[in-house]
Amino acid sequence: ADTIKILNDDDVLDLFKKALPASSLLQVQTTQKEVAAQALAALKGAHSNRPGLDLIALALHGKKMSFDKVIEMINGMEDALKKEQVDDDSKKAYCAKEFDETEDRFKELAHEKERLDQEHSNLDATIKDTKEKIAALEQGIKDLDKAVAEATENRKEEHDDYVSSTAQDQAAVQILEFAKNRLAKFYQPKQYKEAPKRVLSDEEKMYSAYGGDIGTTPAPGGLAGTGVSVGFVQIKQHTVDAPPEAPKVGGYEKQKGGGVLGMIDRLINDLKTEMNEHKLEEQDAQEDYEKLMKDSSEKRASDSKAVSENESALAEAESDLSQNHDDRKANAKNNGETHSYNQDLHKSCDFLMDNYDTRKSARTEELEALDKAKSVLSGADVAFVQTQRKGGKFMA
């Protein structure tokens, strides 16, 4: 186009008129029609059905549009094709990036689902195990309380038996000592101990001093008038046969009383030994009971604390399970949304990704054809293009 303008310049034309013969100016290498035909041939080399190319071809077939206008159309078409290529390159990069990120997202969601499923399984097992622990601990506390109550009742009964047995043994010892003292009055008078005399009160002494009669010392009460009692313990009454009559030859032989007294002493010693054994057994039983109570109290406190701790752990595990349920729902939702996005992405990108090379190759051919046609129209293949002379100017 610039070349044509230079050739059509008035000063250049005047120079040509003076310097060149007229026949030389009329001599042309190609006509306008032939140039248009060459340009059309170049465009057909693109093998494209693009409407823009068809418009350029239509302009070349016509006679009203100058080559400058056609070249402008070609430049516009080239700019559009280059922009399309830039858009394809950009979209291809975007699609590849999104495909990679979506694939990574699918992997992340799959790993997250696997982790959440495993966590759900673990929490279920933890909750079940914790509930079983709590139930076992609570049952253990109930059993312990029952055992403590039974042990307490047994200890009370054993202690009551001990108190009763001790009272009976003490009463028996006192009765035997009473009998021994009575026998000693006959067999061993020196060892006999008089019953304690009545101790008068100050009022009784004053009354007696003025000649008053305060009465005789009351007979001792208790068992068989011995003054011995067993307190609240009931003693089974036995029928005692009357003692045999004493022999009438030579009177009583006092020296023989030692055998009876010795037997009573042995009975007393046996009872005291038995009482001492019972006392030791009672002490051991009480110590064992107190140790049982102490151990049971510590065990109950420990188990109660364990119940509280397990209940806290259970509450935490149930809370975690609830959160896990929400997380799994969110994971499923995200996975569904990602699948939906992936489908949309394929709808938007698959055609370009599958046909990118073909589109780029076709666009390259179109650009080459347009560039070749533009070169033809710009005079790249002719020395001077003069299709018609009007007013002394070269027309193009």
Disulfide bonds with the S-S distance in Angstrom:
Cys95-Cys349 1.97
